[in-house]
Amino acid sequence: MRINFYIHWREKLKTMLVFCFFACAASPTLAADWPQELTGNKGTIVVYQPQPEKLVGNILTGRAAMSLELKDEPAPIFGVFWFSAKIATDRSENTVTISQLKVTKVGWPDSKEAAEKQFSQFVEAQLAHSSFTSSLSKLTASLTHEEQVKASLAQIKNDPPNIIFTDILTVLLSYDGEPIFRDIENSDYQRALNTPLAVIKKQQQDKFYLTSGHLWYQASNALGPWSILASPPVDLKKLMPKQEDQSDTPQVLSAPNIITVTKPTELVVSDGDEKWTSLVGGKLLYVENTETPWLRELSSGDMYVLLSGRWYSSKHEQGPWIFVRGDKLPKSFQEIPPESAIGGLRTSVAGTDEAEQAVLDAQIPQTAAIKRSEAKLTVNYDGEPKFVQIVDTQVEYAVNTSAQVLKIANKYYAVDNGVWFVSSLAKGPWRVADNIPKEAIAQIPPSSPMYNTSYVTIYDSTPEVVYVGYTPGYLWSYPYYGVPIYGTGWYYPPYYVGGWYYPRPPTWGLHVGYNPWTGWNVGVSWGSPFFRVGVVWGGGYHHHPRPCCGRYYGGGYRGNTNININGNVNIGNSVSIANRAHAQQRIAANPANRVGGKMAQGSLTNNRSRNLYNQGINKKRNAITKPTNRQLNKAKVAPKRTNNVYADRNGGVVRHENGQWQNRSNKNWQSIPRQGSMNSSTRPISQPSITKPHNIQRPNNRSFDHQTMNRERHGRQMGNMPQGGHRPMGSVKRGR
C-alpha cells in the first residue's frame, strides 16, 4: 500500500492593500507613481494620489485632488472628485489596478460656476474609461486612521501556551498529541505521523531516531530523553532524502538539545545566560542573545515575551503568564527606536506606524479572475465522507479529508487555494461557485478549523470567469486591537483514522513571528535543518503533491492541509531575525542577517506578500484580463510633478509647501494659519452616497482640519518609505 506523507500549512497573513488607492512601490518601476495624467481631446487631467475612505470587498471609495490643463486655458484649474472603483491586486508584484471609476461628486474651488458643468463632464468621461496602476504600499499607507478596522475578534483565544525557557541551544520536538507511528513501506521502520520533524522507530523495538539530515539522535522512548548518535543504522540513512545545497541555512556548530512536548508549547532559548541590554533611556531591558522577543519593563519589573503576535507578561520565567493586548502595553514600548536591535517589535505595539501598516494590510484582498474551464477540484476522503456540525451554526464540515468541505442546506462547498467550489454531492463533481451562502459561512466561529474560509469571497462572475479574492484571515492572520496576530489561539484536535492523519492549523509550537519585510516566519535558525528534513521527507514513499504556496511536505500528513505563512514559508527565520548577533557565537552567520545585507537594504519587500493565486499550478486557473484593459485609457505617471496636492473633506484643494498648508482659491495658493480656520462653517462632507455625477460641491464656507490633513500627509509619506511604509531597521530585527 502506498502512503502519502506530507504537510501543507495554511498561510496567514499577509499582507497589503487597503486604503491608499495607489502607491510608491518597492518596485523600481513604481518608485514615483503619483500624480498620474490622462489626456483627452480638450486637454490633460492630472490626478494626484487619491485619499481612500472605504474598501468593501474589491470596491474602493474615496476622493482625489486633480487639475485640468485645458488647451484654451492659460492656467491649470484645480478641483476635487469623489469616486467609487473596482480594484484588482497582485501581492507578488506589489501592484493594484483601479478601473471602472464612477465619479459621484465633483468640486471646483478654482473656477466659475458657469464652466463647472463642462469641466465635470470632461472629467467623468475620461475617468470612466481609464485605469490607474500603482503599488500596494501607498494603498496601505494612505488609509485614514478612523477607517481602520477597530472591531476585534471577540472569540479569538489568547490563553498562553506552555512556555519553556532554556539557556542551552535547544530544538522543540512537538507532537500533536501522543506520538502516532505508521509503517514505512519496504523497511523495518516506522515514522511518526503527528510531528513535522523526522522521528523514526525501529519496528518491534524501543529504538527511536531523530535527524536533522546531518545530526542524529537516539532514544528508548518517543518522548526522549534524546542523546547524540554518532553512527546511525546504514539502512535507516538510506531512507532519508538526499540533502540539497543549503548554503544559506545557518549551520549548527554544536548539537542542540531536544525537548519533547505533546501539548501546545513555545520554547524561549538564550545562548547562555541571558544578556540584558538597556533601551529607551533605561525604561526597558531586552535579552540580546535570543531569537525570541523578551523584554523587561523596569518601572514594574514585569517581563514580556512575544509569541505568535501576542504579548504575555510575568514576574518570573516560571509564570504565571498573562496575556496583554497590544494596545495595553506600557508606553515605553512605543518609544522603542525603529532603528534599534529590536525595532521590528514595533509592529506588535499598537499605535506605532509599523503596527498601523500591518493592521491595514489585513484589510486588503488579493484578487484574481479564475477561468472556469481550468479550475478543477478533486476531494479525497478516507472512506465515506463524514461530516460534523459546527457549534451554533447550520454548517457541517468534513473531518476525514484534508480539503475544506462545508455542507450547508444539502449543498457542498469547498475552498481550494482561495477559490470556492460547489457540488450537489460530497464527492463531486465540483465546479467553480458563482455564489456562496455568505451569512451561514460568516457564522463559523474561530473555534472551528473552518473559520478561515469566511475570508474568501466571490465578487462577480461571467459565463467564462469568476472574480474572487481573499484577505489574510484566510491565511490565519488577523488584526487584533491594533496589531497583527497569527492563529486563532484555539487548539484543533487532529483527525486520525485508518492510518491517515489529518492535522489542523496550530497557533503554537512553531515559533511564529512577524516582521515588516517578509510577514510571518516560523522556527529558529538552529532548528531549521530539523524542520527542513522533516517536511520534505515522504517516509520512503513517492508522493507528488500539488505544488502550491510554498507548502510544507512531511511525513504522516495526508492531503493538502495548508498552513502556509504568506505563501513563502521562511523555515528557521532565515531572514529578519532579531538579536541574532550574540547567538551567532554558536550558530554560523547567515548572509541574510548581516548588517548591510539584503535585509538591511530593504530588498526583501517582494518576499513579504505572495499571491496565492500565482503559486505553482494555480497560475493555470487565472484568466488573462489584460485584453480588457487595452480598451481603457491607462493613466501615465507624471514624474516631474510634485505629489503634494490633496483634497480636503469639504471639497477644497490644498497643498503642503515649505512646511505650511496652502489653500487653492481664485486660481492662487493662499497660506492657511496653523491654528486658524478659513471660514465659520465646520460642516464635514464625507463620501457622498448620491450617484448623480453633476452634483457639484462648492467649498466656500468651511474650516480647515489640520489634524486630518496632517495625518493624510503622514500616510502619504509613509508610503514613500522603504518596505512599503516601514522605516529601515538596520541590521537583524525581528518582530514576533
C-alpha positions, 0 to 999 in steps of 0.5 A: 500500500502506498502512503502519502506523507506530507504537510501543507500549512495554511498561510496567514497573513499577509499582507497589503492593500487597503486604503491608499488607492495607489502607491510608491512601490518597492518596485523600481518601476513604481518608485514615483507613481503619483500624480498620474495624467490622462489626456483627452481631446480638450486637454490633460487631467492630472490626478494626484494620489487619491485619499481612500475612505472605504474598501468593501470587498474589491470596491474602493471609495474615496476622493482625489485632488486633480487639475485640468490643463485645458488647451484654451486655458492659460492656467491649470484649474484645480478641483476635487472628485469623489469616486467609487472603483473596482480594484484588482491586486497582485501581492507578488508584484506589489501592484493594484489596478483601479478601473471602472471609476464612477465619479459621484461628486465633483468640486471646483474651488478654482473656477466659475460656476458657469464652466463647472458643468463642462469641466465635470463632464470632461472629467467623468468621461475620461475617468470612466474609461481609464485605469490607474496602476500603482503599488500596494504600499501607498494603498496601505499607507494612505488609509485614514486612521478612523477607517481602520478596522477597530472591531476585534475578534471577540472569540479569538483565544489568547490563553498562553501556551506552555512556555519553556525557557532554556539557556542551552541551544535547544530544538522543540520536538512537538507532537500533536498529541501522543506520538502516532507511528505508521509503517514505512513501506519496504523497511523495518521502520516506522515514522511518526505521523503527528510531528513535522520533524523526522522521528523514526522507530525501529519496528518491534523495538524501543529504538527511536531516531531523530535527524536533522539530515546531518545530526542524529539522535537516539532514544528508548522512548518517543518522548526522549530523553534524546542523546547524540548518535554518532553512527546511525543504522546504514539502512535507516540513512538510506531512507532519508532524502538526499540533502540539497545545497543549503548554503544559506541555512545557518549551520549548527556548530554544536548539537542542540538539545531536544525537548519533547512536548505533546501539548501546545508549547513555545520554547524561549532559548538564550545562548547562555545566560541571558544578556540584558541590554538597556533601551529607551533611556533605561525604561526597558531591558531586552535579552540580546542573545535570543531569537525570541522577543523578551523584554523587561519593563523596569518601572514594574519589573514585569517581563514580556515575551512575544509569541505568535503576535501576542504579548504575555507578561510575568514576574518570573520565567516560571509564570504565571503568564498573562496575556496583554493586548497590544494596545495595553502595553506600557508606553515605553514600548512605543518609544522603542527606536525603529532603528534599534536591535529590536525595532521590528517589535514595533509592529506588535505595539499598537499605535506605532506606524509599523503596527498601523501598516500591518493592521491595514494590510489585513484589510486588503484582498488579493484578487484574481479572475479564475477561468472556469474551464481550468479550475478543477477540484478533486476531494479525497476522503478516507472512506465515506465522507463524514461530516460534523456540525459546527457549534451554533451554526447550520454548517457541517464540515468534513473531518476525514479529508484534508480539503475544506468541505462545508455542507450547508442546506444539502449543498457542498462547498469547498475552498481550494487555494482561495477559490470556492467550489460547489457540488450537489454531492460530497464527492463531486463533481465540483465546479467553480461557485458563482455564489456562496451562502455568505451569512451561514459561512460568516457564522463559523466561529474561530473555534472551528478549523473552518473559520478561515474560509469566511475570508474568501469571497466571490465578487462577480462572475461571467459565463467564462470567469469568476472574480474572487479574492481573499484577505489574510484571515484566510491565511490565519492572520488577523488584526487584533486591537491594533496589531497583527496576530497569527492563529486563532489561539484555539487548539484543533484536535487532529483527525486520525483514522485508518492510518491517515492523519489529518492535522489542523492549523496550530497557533503554537509550537512553531515559533511564529513571528512577524516582521515588516519585510517578509510577514510571518516566519516560523522556527529558529535558525538552529532548528531549521535543518530539523524542520527542513528534513522533516517536511520534505521527507515522504517516509520512503514513499513517492508522493507528488503533491500539488505544488502550491504556496510554498507548502510544507511536505512531511511525513504522516500528513495526508492531503493538502492541509495548508498552513502556509505563512504568506505563501513563502514559508521562511523555515528557521527565520532565515531572514529578519531575525532579531538579536541574532548577533550574540547567538551567532557565537554558536550558530554560523552567520547567515548572509541574510542577517548581516548588517548591510545585507539584503535585509538591511537594504530593504530588498526583501519587500517582494518576499513579504506578500505572495499571491496565492493565486500565482503559486505553482499550478494555480497560475493555470486557473487565472484568466488573462484580463489584460485584453480588457484593459487595452480598451481603457485609457491607462493613466501615465505617471507624471514624474516631474510633478510634485505629489503634494496636492490633496483634497480636503473633506469639504471639497477644497484643494490644498497643498503642503509647501515649505512646511505650511498648508496652502489653500487653492482659491481664485486660481492662487495658493493662499497660506492657511494659519496653523491654528486658524480656520478659513471660514465659520462653517465646520460642516464635514462632507464625507463620501457622498452616497448620491450617484448623480455625477453633476452634483457639484460641491462648492467649498466656500464656507468651511474650516480647515482640519489640520489634524486630518490633513496632517495625518493624510500627509503622514500616510502619504509619506509613509508610503514613500518609505522603504518596505512599503511604509516601514522605516529601515531597521538596520541590521537583524530585527525581528518582530514576533 
